Structures are given as C-alpha cells and as structure tokens.
C-alpha cells in the first residue's frame, strides 16, 4: 500500500471503535489513512493526550469508586496516578504513535517522517509569508519616503 493516500480515503472510526483504538486496539484496514492522519496532524500531541486520558479513566474511576477510605485520600491518589500516567504517556509519545502507525500497516518511522515533512513545508510557507510581508512594509516605507 502507498505511504500517503488522499484525504478522501480517510475513514474516521465510530465512537466505540475509537475508544478501543484509544485503549490500544487496532482498527480495520479501512481506517488506515485516518490512523496516519491522527498521529501526524498538527494536533497529534493533543490527540495523544486525549487517548491517554481515556486509558487512565478506568483505573482512576476504580480508585475513586472501589478503594475504601475517605474521598479526599482517594481523590489525591487518583490525581497522583493521573499525573504520573500522563508523564509517562508524554515521555513515550513518539514511540506510542509509531506503534499505532505500525499496527495500521505502515513502516516504522512513517509518522515521524510525515510530521517532519509537514513541518518543513509549514516552515517554507511561513518564511515566504514573512518575506512577502517584509516586502510590503518596505514598499510602504519607500512610498512614504518618496512622497
């Protein structure tokens, strides 16, 4: 299969499938391009954190609901677990997203390569936009000086 497919082929999973995906399950092949998009779009970090929060919801709920003791102790334990879980999740974010992309059938390193290419293209566009803005400012300055 090609490394890059068109966005028209991107099929978003339903809520139940997405929750399974967030918990680490693979998606059917028709969601392949969506998985690559999910792990390479500009908001890929926020998407990763959202998936991590879904994963952490189960143990946090269990601590809050099942563990005996005062609620404030259970709440602090849940908060500590949430902070620690998010710290580990963020620390291993690139590896976790590459694993998702590999499960979808892409080669290892594809997500990082796509993000790098998008970043380079965005940088070129920003540079061109800044140069054009600088040229317009210079033209306005020349017009003011000559008139």
Phi and psi in radians as a Rosetta constraint file:
Dihedral C 1 N 2 CA 2 C 2 CIRCULARHARMONIC -1.199 0.35
Dihedral N 2 CA 2 C 2 N 3 CIRCULARHARMONIC 2.673 0.35
Dihedral C 2 N 3 CA 3 C 3 CIRCULARHARMONIC -1.189 0.35
Dihedral N 3 CA 3 C 3 N 4 CIRCULARHARMONIC -0.606 0.35
Dihedral C 3 N 4 CA 4 C 4 CIRCULARHARMONIC -2.196 0.35
Dihedral N 4 CA 4 C 4 N 5 CIRCULARHARMONIC 2.146 0.35
Dihedral C 4 N 5 CA 5 C 5 CIRCULARHARMONIC -1.895 0.35
Dihedral N 5 CA 5 C 5 N 6 CIRCULARHARMONIC 2.868 0.35
Dihedral C 5 N 6 CA 6 C 6 CIRCULARHARMONIC -1.292 0.35
Dihedral N 6 CA 6 C 6 N 7 CIRCULARHARMONIC 2.665 0.35
Dihedral C 6 N 7 CA 7 C 7 CIRCULARHARMONIC -1.057 0.35
Dihedral N 7 CA 7 C 7 N 8 CIRCULARHARMONIC -0.363 0.35
Dihedral C 7 N 8 CA 8 C 8 CIRCULARHARMONIC -1.129 0.35
Dihedral N 8 CA 8 C 8 N 9 CIRCULARHARMONIC -0.447 0.35
Dihedral C 8 N 9 CA 9 C 9 CIRCULARHARMONIC -1.479 0.35
Dihedral N 9 CA 9 C 9 N 10 CIRCULARHARMONIC -0.096 0.35
Dihedral C 9 N 10 CA 10 C 10 CIRCULARHARMONIC -1.292 0.35
Dihedral N 10 CA 10 C 10 N 11 CIRCULARHARMONIC 2.127 0.35
Dihedral C 10 N 11 CA 11 C 11 CIRCULARHARMONIC -2.061 0.35
Dihedral N 11 CA 11 C 11 N 12 CIRCULARHARMONIC 2.017 0.35
Dihedral C 11 N 12 CA 12 C 12 CIRCULARHARMONIC -1.322 0.35
Dihedral N 12 CA 12 C 12 N 13 CIRCULARHARMONIC 2.364 0.35
Dihedral C 12 N 13 CA 13 C 13 CIRCULARHARMONIC -1.281 0.35
Dihedral N 13 CA 13 C 13 N 14 CIRCULARHARMONIC 2.733 0.35
Dihedral C 13 N 14 CA 14 C 14 CIRCULARHARMONIC -1.237 0.35
Dihedral N 14 CA 14 C 14 N 15 CIRCULARHARMONIC 3.056 0.35
Dihedral C 14 N 15 CA 15 C 15 CIRCULARHARMONIC -1.048 0.35
Dihedral N 15 CA 15 C 15 N 16 CIRCULARHARMONIC -0.822 0.35
Dihedral C 15 N 16 CA 16 C 16 CIRCULARHARMONIC -1.124 0.35
Dihedral N 16 CA 16 C 16 N 17 CIRCULARHARMONIC -0.772 0.35
Dihedral C 16 N 17 CA 17 C 17 CIRCULARHARMONIC -1.116 0.35
Dihedral N 17 CA 17 C 17 N 18 CIRCULARHARMONIC -0.683 0.35
Dihedral C 17 N 18 CA 18 C 18 CIRCULARHARMONIC -1.118 0.35
Dihedral N 18 CA 18 C 18 N 19 CIRCULARHARMONIC -0.712 0.35
Dihedral C 18 N 19 CA 19 C 19 CIRCULARHARMONIC -1.082 0.35
Dihedral N 19 CA 19 C 19 N 20 CIRCULARHARMONIC -0.751 0.35
Dihedral C 19 N 20 CA 20 C 20 CIRCULARHARMONIC -1.068 0.35
Dihedral N 20 CA 20 C 20 N 21 CIRCULARHARMONIC -0.737 0.35
Dihedral C 20 N 21 CA 21 C 21 CIRCULARHARMONIC -1.077 0.35
Dihedral N 21 CA 21 C 21 N 22 CIRCULARHARMONIC -0.745 0.35
Dihedral C 21 N 22 CA 22 C 22 CIRCULARHARMONIC -1.110 0.35
Dihedral N 22 CA 22 C 22 N 23 CIRCULARHARMONIC -0.569 0.35
Dihedral C 22 N 23 CA 23 C 23 CIRCULARHARMONIC -1.415 0.35
Dihedral N 23 CA 23 C 23 N 24 CIRCULARHARMONIC -0.088 0.35
Dihedral C 23 N 24 CA 24 C 24 CIRCULARHARMONIC 2.012 0.35
Dihedral N 24 CA 24 C 24 N 25 CIRCULARHARMONIC -0.051 0.35
Dihedral C 24 N 25 CA 25 C 25 CIRCULARHARMONIC -1.297 0.35
Dihedral N 25 CA 25 C 25 N 26 CIRCULARHARMONIC 2.672 0.35
Dihedral C 25 N 26 CA 26 C 26 CIRCULARHARMONIC -1.397 0.35
Dihedral N 26 CA 26 C 26 N 27 CIRCULARHARMONIC 2.889 0.35
Dihedral C 26 N 27 CA 27 C 27 CIRCULARHARMONIC -1.949 0.35
Dihedral N 27 CA 27 C 27 N 28 CIRCULARHARMONIC 2.741 0.35
Dihedral C 27 N 28 CA 28 C 28 CIRCULARHARMONIC -1.055 0.35
Dihedral N 28 CA 28 C 28 N 29 CIRCULARHARMONIC 2.777 0.35
Dihedral C 28 N 29 CA 29 C 29 CIRCULARHARMONIC -0.980 0.35
Dihedral N 29 CA 29 C 29 N 30 CIRCULARHARMONIC -0.483 0.35
Dihedral C 29 N 30 CA 30 C 30 CIRCULARHARMONIC -1.168 0.35
Dihedral N 30 CA 30 C 30 N 31 CIRCULARHARMONIC -0.298 0.35
Dihedral C 30 N 31 CA 31 C 31 CIRCULARHARMONIC -1.657 0.35
Dihedral N 31 CA 31 C 31 N 32 CIRCULARHARMONIC 0.133 0.35
Dihedral C 31 N 32 CA 32 C 32 CIRCULARHARMONIC -0.966 0.35
Dihedral N 32 CA 32 C 32 N 33 CIRCULARHARMONIC -0.869 0.35
Dihedral C 32 N 33 CA 33 C 33 CIRCULARHARMONIC -1.202 0.35
Dihedral N 33 CA 33 C 33 N 34 CIRCULARHARMONIC -0.528 0.35
Dihedral C 33 N 34 CA 34 C 34 CIRCULARHARMONIC -1.158 0.35
Dihedral N 34 CA 34 C 34 N 35 CIRCULARHARMONIC -0.689 0.35
Dihedral C 34 N 35 CA 35 C 35 CIRCULARHARMONIC -1.057 0.35
Dihedral N 35 CA 35 C 35 N 36 CIRCULARHARMONIC -0.766 0.35
Dihedral C 35 N 36 CA 36 C 36 CIRCULARHARMONIC -1.111 0.35
Dihedral N 36 CA 36 C 36 N 37 CIRCULARHARMONIC -0.738 0.35
Dihedral C 36 N 37 CA 37 C 37 CIRCULARHARMONIC -1.078 0.35
Dihedral N 37 CA 37 C 37 N 38 CIRCULARHARMONIC -0.767 0.35
Dihedral C 37 N 38 CA 38 C 38 CIRCULARHARMONIC -1.045 0.35
Dihedral N 38 CA 38 C 38 N 39 CIRCULARHARMONIC -0.586 0.35
Dihedral C 38 N 39 CA 39 C 39 CIRCULARHARMONIC -1.705 0.35
Dihedral N 39 CA 39 C 39 N 40 CIRCULARHARMONIC 0.016 0.35
Dihedral C 39 N 40 CA 40 C 40 CIRCULARHARMONIC -2.276 0.35
Dihedral N 40 CA 40 C 40 N 41 CIRCULARHARMONIC -0.136 0.35
Dihedral C 40 N 41 CA 41 C 41 CIRCULARHARMONIC -1.178 0.35
Dihedral N 41 CA 41 C 41 N 42 CIRCULARHARMONIC 2.931 0.35
Dihedral C 41 N 42 CA 42 C 42 CIRCULARHARMONIC -1.018 0.35
Dihedral N 42 CA 42 C 42 N 43 CIRCULARHARMONIC -0.471 0.35
Dihedral C 42 N 43 CA 43 C 43 CIRCULARHARMONIC -1.718 0.35
Dihedral N 43 CA 43 C 43 N 44 CIRCULARHARMONIC 0.401 0.35
Dihedral C 43 N 44 CA 44 C 44 CIRCULARHARMONIC -1.050 0.35
Dihedral N 44 CA 44 C 44 N 45 CIRCULARHARMONIC -0.571 0.35
Dihedral C 44 N 45 CA 45 C 45 CIRCULARHARMONIC -1.186 0.35
Dihedral N 45 CA 45 C 45 N 46 CIRCULARHARMONIC -0.788 0.35
Dihedral C 45 N 46 CA 46 C 46 CIRCULARHARMONIC -1.118 0.35
Dihedral N 46 CA 46 C 46 N 47 CIRCULARHARMONIC -0.660 0.35
Dihedral C 46 N 47 CA 47 C 47 CIRCULARHARMONIC -1.124 0.35
Dihedral N 47 CA 47 C 47 N 48 CIRCULARHARMONIC -0.690 0.35
Dihedral C 47 N 48 CA 48 C 48 CIRCULARHARMONIC -1.124 0.35
Dihedral N 48 CA 48 C 48 N 49 CIRCULARHARMONIC -0.754 0.35
Dihedral C 48 N 49 CA 49 C 49 CIRCULARHARMONIC -1.100 0.35
Dihedral N 49 CA 49 C 49 N 50 CIRCULARHARMONIC -0.698 0.35
Dihedral C 49 N 50 CA 50 C 50 CIRCULARHARMONIC -1.074 0.35
Dihedral N 50 CA 50 C 50 N 51 CIRCULARHARMONIC -0.767 0.35
Dihedral C 50 N 51 CA 51 C 51 CIRCULARHARMONIC -1.094 0.35
Dihedral N 51 CA 51 C 51 N 52 CIRCULARHARMONIC -0.684 0.35
Dihedral C 51 N 52 CA 52 C 52 CIRCULARHARMONIC -1.125 0.35
Dihedral N 52 CA 52 C 52 N 53 CIRCULARHARMONIC -0.692 0.35
Dihedral C 52 N 53 CA 53 C 53 CIRCULARHARMONIC -1.126 0.35
Dihedral N 53 CA 53 C 53 N 54 CIRCULARHARMONIC -0.638 0.35
Dihedral C 53 N 54 CA 54 C 54 CIRCULARHARMONIC -1.119 0.35
Dihedral N 54 CA 54 C 54 N 55 CIRCULARHARMONIC -0.755 0.35
Dihedral C 54 N 55 CA 55 C 55 CIRCULARHARMONIC -1.098 0.35
Dihedral N 55 CA 55 C 55 N 56 CIRCULARHARMONIC -0.679 0.35
Dihedral C 55 N 56 CA 56 C 56 CIRCULARHARMONIC -1.372 0.35
Dihedral N 56 CA 56 C 56 N 57 CIRCULARHARMONIC -0.273 0.35
Dihedral C 56 N 57 CA 57 C 57 CIRCULARHARMONIC -1.068 0.35
Dihedral N 57 CA 57 C 57 N 58 CIRCULARHARMONIC -0.679 0.35
Dihedral C 57 N 58 CA 58 C 58 CIRCULARHARMONIC -1.138 0.35
Dihedral N 58 CA 58 C 58 N 59 CIRCULARHARMONIC -0.967 0.35
Dihedral C 58 N 59 CA 59 C 59 CIRCULARHARMONIC -1.119 0.35
Dihedral N 59 CA 59 C 59 N 60 CIRCULARHARMONIC -0.591 0.35
Dihedral C 59 N 60 CA 60 C 60 CIRCULARHARMONIC -1.125 0.35
Dihedral N 60 CA 60 C 60 N 61 CIRCULARHARMONIC -0.783 0.35
Dihedral C 60 N 61 CA 61 C 61 CIRCULARHARMONIC -1.088 0.35
Dihedral N 61 CA 61 C 61 N 62 CIRCULARHARMONIC -0.717 0.35
Dihedral C 61 N 62 CA 62 C 62 CIRCULARHARMONIC -1.096 0.35
Dihedral N 62 CA 62 C 62 N 63 CIRCULARHARMONIC -0.740 0.35
Dihedral C 62 N 63 CA 63 C 63 CIRCULARHARMONIC -1.090 0.35
Dihedral N 63 CA 63 C 63 N 64 CIRCULARHARMONIC -0.763 0.35
Dihedral C 63 N 64 CA 64 C 64 CIRCULARHARMONIC -1.220 0.35
Dihedral N 64 CA 64 C 64 N 65 CIRCULARHARMONIC -0.591 0.35
Dihedral C 64 N 65 CA 65 C 65 CIRCULARHARMONIC -1.733 0.35
Dihedral N 65 CA 65 C 65 N 66 CIRCULARHARMONIC -0.521 0.35
Dihedral C 65 N 66 CA 66 C 66 CIRCULARHARMONIC -1.853 0.35
Dihedral N 66 CA 66 C 66 N 67 CIRCULARHARMONIC -0.646 0.35
Dihedral C 66 N 67 CA 67 C 67 CIRCULARHARMONIC -1.163 0.35
Dihedral N 67 CA 67 C 67 N 68 CIRCULARHARMONIC 2.297 0.35
Dihedral C 67 N 68 CA 68 C 68 CIRCULARHARMONIC -1.318 0.35
Dihedral N 68 CA 68 C 68 N 69 CIRCULARHARMONIC 2.750 0.35
Dihedral C 68 N 69 CA 69 C 69 CIRCULARHARMONIC 2.175 0.35
Dihedral N 69 CA 69 C 69 N 70 CIRCULARHARMONIC 3.016 0.35
Dihedral C 69 N 70 CA 70 C 70 CIRCULARHARMONIC -1.065 0.35
Dihedral N 70 CA 70 C 70 N 71 CIRCULARHARMONIC 2.561 0.35
Dihedral C 70 N 71 CA 71 C 71 CIRCULARHARMONIC -1.093 0.35
Dihedral N 71 CA 71 C 71 N 72 CIRCULARHARMONIC -0.608 0.35
Dihedral C 71 N 72 CA 72 C 72 CIRCULARHARMONIC -1.138 0.35
Dihedral N 72 CA 72 C 72 N 73 CIRCULARHARMONIC -0.582 0.35
Dihedral C 72 N 73 CA 73 C 73 CIRCULARHARMONIC -1.238 0.35
Dihedral N 73 CA 73 C 73 N 74 CIRCULARHARMONIC -0.767 0.35
Dihedral C 73 N 74 CA 74 C 74 CIRCULARHARMONIC -1.093 0.35
Dihedral N 74 CA 74 C 74 N 75 CIRCULARHARMONIC -0.690 0.35
Dihedral C 74 N 75 CA 75 C 75 CIRCULARHARMONIC -1.105 0.35
Dihedral N 75 CA 75 C 75 N 76 CIRCULARHARMONIC -0.755 0.35
Dihedral C 75 N 76 CA 76 C 76 CIRCULARHARMONIC -1.173 0.35
Dihedral N 76 CA 76 C 76 N 77 CIRCULARHARMONIC -0.652 0.35
Dihedral C 76 N 77 CA 77 C 77 CIRCULARHARMONIC -1.122 0.35
Dihedral N 77 CA 77 C 77 N 78 CIRCULARHARMONIC -0.752 0.35
Dihedral C 77 N 78 CA 78 C 78 CIRCULARHARMONIC -1.113 0.35
Dihedral N 78 CA 78 C 78 N 79 CIRCULARHARMONIC -0.736 0.35
Dihedral C 78 N 79 CA 79 C 79 CIRCULARHARMONIC -1.096 0.35
Dihedral N 79 CA 79 C 79 N 80 CIRCULARHARMONIC -0.758 0.35
Dihedral C 79 N 80 CA 80 C 80 CIRCULARHARMONIC -1.065 0.35
Dihedral N 80 CA 80 C 80 N 81 CIRCULARHARMONIC -0.757 0.35
Dihedral C 80 N 81 CA 81 C 81 CIRCULARHARMONIC -1.112 0.35
Dihedral N 81 CA 81 C 81 N 82 CIRCULARHARMONIC -0.695 0.35
Dihedral C 81 N 82 CA 82 C 82 CIRCULARHARMONIC -1.093 0.35
Dihedral N 82 CA 82 C 82 N 83 CIRCULARHARMONIC -0.811 0.35
Dihedral C 82 N 83 CA 83 C 83 CIRCULARHARMONIC -1.111 0.35
Dihedral N 83 CA 83 C 83 N 84 CIRCULARHARMONIC -0.790 0.35
Dihedral C 83 N 84 CA 84 C 84 CIRCULARHARMONIC -1.141 0.35
Dihedral N 84 CA 84 C 84 N 85 CIRCULARHARMONIC -0.764 0.35
Dihedral C 84 N 85 CA 85 C 85 CIRCULARHARMONIC -1.079 0.35
Dihedral N 85 CA 85 C 85 N 86 CIRCULARHARMONIC -0.746 0.35
Dihedral C 85 N 86 CA 86 C 86 CIRCULARHARMONIC -1.168 0.35
Dihedral N 86 CA 86 C 86 N 87 CIRCULARHARMONIC -0.633 0.35
Dihedral C 86 N 87 CA 87 C 87 CIRCULARHARMONIC -1.078 0.35
Dihedral N 87 CA 87 C 87 N 88 CIRCULARHARMONIC -0.809 0.35
Dihedral C 87 N 88 CA 88 C 88 CIRCULARHARMONIC -1.154 0.35
Dihedral N 88 CA 88 C 88 N 89 CIRCULARHARMONIC -0.709 0.35
Dihedral C 88 N 89 CA 89 C 89 CIRCULARHARMONIC -1.076 0.35
Dihedral N 89 CA 89 C 89 N 90 CIRCULARHARMONIC -0.754 0.35
Dihedral C 89 N 90 CA 90 C 90 CIRCULARHARMONIC -1.224 0.35
Dihedral N 90 CA 90 C 90 N 91 CIRCULARHARMONIC -0.639 0.35
Dihedral C 90 N 91 CA 91 C 91 CIRCULARHARMONIC -1.098 0.35
Dihedral N 91 CA 91 C 91 N 92 CIRCULARHARMONIC -0.615 0.35
Dihedral C 91 N 92 CA 92 C 92 CIRCULARHARMONIC -1.874 0.35
Dihedral N 92 CA 92 C 92 N 93 CIRCULARHARMONIC 0.425 0.35
Dihedral C 92 N 93 CA 93 C 93 CIRCULARHARMONIC -1.026 0.35
Dihedral N 93 CA 93 C 93 N 94 CIRCULARHARMONIC -0.875 0.35
Dihedral C 93 N 94 CA 94 C 94 CIRCULARHARMONIC -1.069 0.35
Dihedral N 94 CA 94 C 94 N 95 CIRCULARHARMONIC -0.708 0.35
Dihedral C 94 N 95 CA 95 C 95 CIRCULARHARMONIC -1.153 0.35
Dihedral N 95 CA 95 C 95 N 96 CIRCULARHARMONIC -0.709 0.35
Dihedral C 95 N 96 CA 96 C 96 CIRCULARHARMONIC -1.142 0.35
Dihedral N 96 CA 96 C 96 N 97 CIRCULARHARMONIC -0.716 0.35
Dihedral C 96 N 97 CA 97 C 97 CIRCULARHARMONIC -1.221 0.35
Dihedral N 97 CA 97 C 97 N 98 CIRCULARHARMONIC -0.655 0.35
Dihedral C 97 N 98 CA 98 C 98 CIRCULARHARMONIC -1.106 0.35
Dihedral N 98 CA 98 C 98 N 99 CIRCULARHARMONIC -0.641 0.35
Dihedral C 98 N 99 CA 99 C 99 CIRCULARHARMONIC -1.110 0.35
Dihedral N 99 CA 99 C 99 N 100 CIRCULARHARMONIC -0.708 0.35
Dihedral C 99 N 100 CA 100 C 100 CIRCULARHARMONIC -1.109 0.35
Dihedral N 100 CA 100 C 100 N 101 CIRCULARHARMONIC -0.715 0.35
Dihedral C 100 N 101 CA 101 C 101 CIRCULARHARMONIC -1.170 0.35
Dihedral N 101 CA 101 C 101 N 102 CIRCULARHARMONIC -0.684 0.35
Dihedral C 101 N 102 CA 102 C 102 CIRCULARHARMONIC -1.116 0.35
Dihedral N 102 CA 102 C 102 N 103 CIRCULARHARMONIC -0.695 0.35
Dihedral C 102 N 103 CA 103 C 103 CIRCULARHARMONIC -1.075 0.35
Dihedral N 103 CA 103 C 103 N 104 CIRCULARHARMONIC -0.529 0.35
Dihedral C 103 N 104 CA 104 C 104 CIRCULARHARMONIC -1.405 0.35
Dihedral N 104 CA 104 C 104 N 105 CIRCULARHARMONIC -0.087 0.35
Dihedral C 104 N 105 CA 105 C 105 CIRCULARHARMONIC 1.828 0.35
Dihedral N 105 CA 105 C 105 N 106 CIRCULARHARMONIC 0.112 0.35
Dihedral C 105 N 106 CA 106 C 106 CIRCULARHARMONIC -1.596 0.35
Dihedral N 106 CA 106 C 106 N 107 CIRCULARHARMONIC 2.837 0.35
Dihedral C 106 N 107 CA 107 C 107 CIRCULARHARMONIC -1.275 0.35
Dihedral N 107 CA 107 C 107 N 108 CIRCULARHARMONIC 2.686 0.35
Dihedral C 107 N 108 CA 108 C 108 CIRCULARHARMONIC -1.063 0.35
Dihedral N 108 CA 108 C 108 N 109 CIRCULARHARMONIC 2.390 0.35
Dihedral C 108 N 109 CA 109 C 109 CIRCULARHARMONIC 1.640 0.35
Dihedral N 109 CA 109 C 109 N 110 CIRCULARHARMONIC -0.094 0.35
Dihedral C 109 N 110 CA 110 C 110 CIRCULARHARMONIC -1.121 0.35
Dihedral N 110 CA 110 C 110 N 111 CIRCULARHARMONIC -0.797 0.35
Dihedral C 110 N 111 CA 111 C 111 CIRCULARHARMONIC -1.069 0.35
Dihedral N 111 CA 111 C 111 N 112 CIRCULARHARMONIC -0.788 0.35
Dihedral C 111 N 112 CA 112 C 112 CIRCULARHARMONIC -1.132 0.35
Dihedral N 112 CA 112 C 112 N 113 CIRCULARHARMONIC -0.686 0.35
Dihedral C 112 N 113 CA 113 C 113 CIRCULARHARMONIC -1.108 0.35
Dihedral N 113 CA 113 C 113 N 114 CIRCULARHARMONIC -0.725 0.35
Dihedral C 113 N 114 CA 114 C 114 CIRCULARHARMONIC -1.146 0.35
Dihedral N 114 CA 114 C 114 N 115 CIRCULARHARMONIC -0.761 0.35
Dihedral C 114 N 115 CA 115 C 115 CIRCULARHARMONIC -1.105 0.35
Dihedral N 115 CA 115 C 115 N 116 CIRCULARHARMONIC -0.709 0.35
Dihedral C 115 N 116 CA 116 C 116 CIRCULARHARMONIC -1.113 0.35
Dihedral N 116 CA 116 C 116 N 117 CIRCULARHARMONIC -0.757 0.35
Dihedral C 116 N 117 CA 117 C 117 CIRCULARHARMONIC -1.122 0.35
Dihedral N 117 CA 117 C 117 N 118 CIRCULARHARMONIC -0.758 0.35
Dihedral C 117 N 118 CA 118 C 118 CIRCULARHARMONIC -1.103 0.35
Dihedral N 118 CA 118 C 118 N 119 CIRCULARHARMONIC -0.686 0.35
Dihedral C 118 N 119 CA 119 C 119 CIRCULARHARMONIC -1.134 0.35
Dihedral N 119 CA 119 C 119 N 120 CIRCULARHARMONIC -0.737 0.35
Dihedral C 119 N 120 CA 120 C 120 CIRCULARHARMONIC -1.126 0.35
Dihedral N 120 CA 120 C 120 N 121 CIRCULARHARMONIC -0.747 0.35
Dihedral C 120 N 121 CA 121 C 121 CIRCULARHARMONIC -1.114 0.35
Dihedral N 121 CA 121 C 121 N 122 CIRCULARHARMONIC -0.719 0.35
Dihedral C 121 N 122 CA 122 C 122 CIRCULARHARMONIC -1.116 0.35
Dihedral N 122 CA 122 C 122 N 123 CIRCULARHARMONIC -0.673 0.35
Dihedral C 122 N 123 CA 123 C 123 CIRCULARHARMONIC -1.155 0.35
Dihedral N 123 CA 123 C 123 N 124 CIRCULARHARMONIC -0.700 0.35
Dihedral C 123 N 124 CA 124 C 124 CIRCULARHARMONIC -1.102 0.35
Dihedral N 124 CA 124 C 124 N 125 CIRCULARHARMONIC -0.791 0.35
Dihedral C 124 N 125 CA 125 C 125 CIRCULARHARMONIC -1.071 0.35
Dihedral N 125 CA 125 C 125 N 126 CIRCULARHARMONIC -0.748 0.35
Dihedral C 125 N 126 CA 126 C 126 CIRCULARHARMONIC -1.123 0.35
Dihedral N 126 CA 126 C 126 N 127 CIRCULARHARMONIC -0.705 0.35
Dihedral C 126 N 127 CA 127 C 127 CIRCULARHARMONIC -1.107 0.35
Dihedral N 127 CA 127 C 127 N 128 CIRCULARHARMONIC -0.772 0.35
Dihedral C 127 N 128 CA 128 C 128 CIRCULARHARMONIC -1.103 0.35
Dihedral N 128 CA 128 C 128 N 129 CIRCULARHARMONIC -0.705 0.35
Dihedral C 128 N 129 CA 129 C 129 CIRCULARHARMONIC -1.122 0.35
Dihedral N 129 CA 129 C 129 N 130 CIRCULARHARMONIC -0.735 0.35
Dihedral C 129 N 130 CA 130 C 130 CIRCULARHARMONIC -1.155 0.35
Dihedral N 130 CA 130 C 130 N 131 CIRCULARHARMONIC -0.696 0.35
Dihedral C 130 N 131 CA 131 C 131 CIRCULARHARMONIC -1.110 0.35
Dihedral N 131 CA 131 C 131 N 132 CIRCULARHARMONIC -0.741 0.35
Dihedral C 131 N 132 CA 132 C 132 CIRCULARHARMONIC -1.110 0.35
Dihedral N 132 CA 132 C 132 N 133 CIRCULARHARMONIC -0.728 0.35
Dihedral C 132 N 133 CA 133 C 133 CIRCULARHARMONIC -1.120 0.35
Dihedral N 133 CA 133 C 133 N 134 CIRCULARHARMONIC -0.713 0.35
Dihedral C 133 N 134 CA 134 C 134 CIRCULARHARMONIC -1.133 0.35
Dihedral N 134 CA 134 C 134 N 135 CIRCULARHARMONIC -0.678 0.35
Dihedral C 134 N 135 CA 135 C 135 CIRCULARHARMONIC -1.137 0.35
Dihedral N 135 CA 135 C 135 N 136 CIRCULARHARMONIC -0.706 0.35
Dihedral C 135 N 136 CA 136 C 136 CIRCULARHARMONIC -1.129 0.35
Dihedral N 136 CA 136 C 136 N 137 CIRCULARHARMONIC -0.731 0.35
Dihedral C 136 N 137 CA 137 C 137 CIRCULARHARMONIC -1.106 0.35
Dihedral N 137 CA 137 C 137 N 138 CIRCULARHARMONIC -0.733 0.35
Dihedral C 137 N 138 CA 138 C 138 CIRCULARHARMONIC -1.110 0.35
Dihedral N 138 CA 138 C 138 N 139 CIRCULARHARMONIC -0.697 0.35
Dihedral C 138 N 139 CA 139 C 139 CIRCULARHARMONIC -1.139 0.35
Dihedral N 139 CA 139 C 139 N 140 CIRCULARHARMONIC -0.737 0.35
Dihedral C 139 N 140 CA 140 C 140 CIRCULARHARMONIC -1.097 0.35
Dihedral N 140 CA 140 C 140 N 141 CIRCULARHARMONIC -0.706 0.35
Dihedral C 140 N 141 CA 141 C 141 CIRCULARHARMONIC -1.113 0.35
Dihedral N 141 CA 141 C 141 N 142 CIRCULARHARMONIC -0.769 0.35
Dihedral C 141 N 142 CA 142 C 142 CIRCULARHARMONIC -1.104 0.35
Dihedral N 142 CA 142 C 142 N 143 CIRCULARHARMONIC -0.708 0.35
Dihedral C 142 N 143 CA 143 C 143 CIRCULARHARMONIC -1.112 0.35
Dihedral N 143 CA 143 C 143 N 144 CIRCULARHARMONIC -0.697 0.35
Dihedral C 143 N 144 CA 144 C 144 CIRCULARHARMONIC -1.168 0.35
Dihedral N 144 CA 144 C 144 N 145 CIRCULARHARMONIC -0.701 0.35
Dihedral C 144 N 145 CA 145 C 145 CIRCULARHARMONIC -1.225 0.35
Dihedral N 145 CA 145 C 145 N 146 CIRCULARHARMONIC -0.596 0.35
Dihedral C 145 N 146 CA 146 C 146 CIRCULARHARMONIC -1.491 0.35
Dihedral N 146 CA 146 C 146 N 147 CIRCULARHARMONIC -0.326 0.35
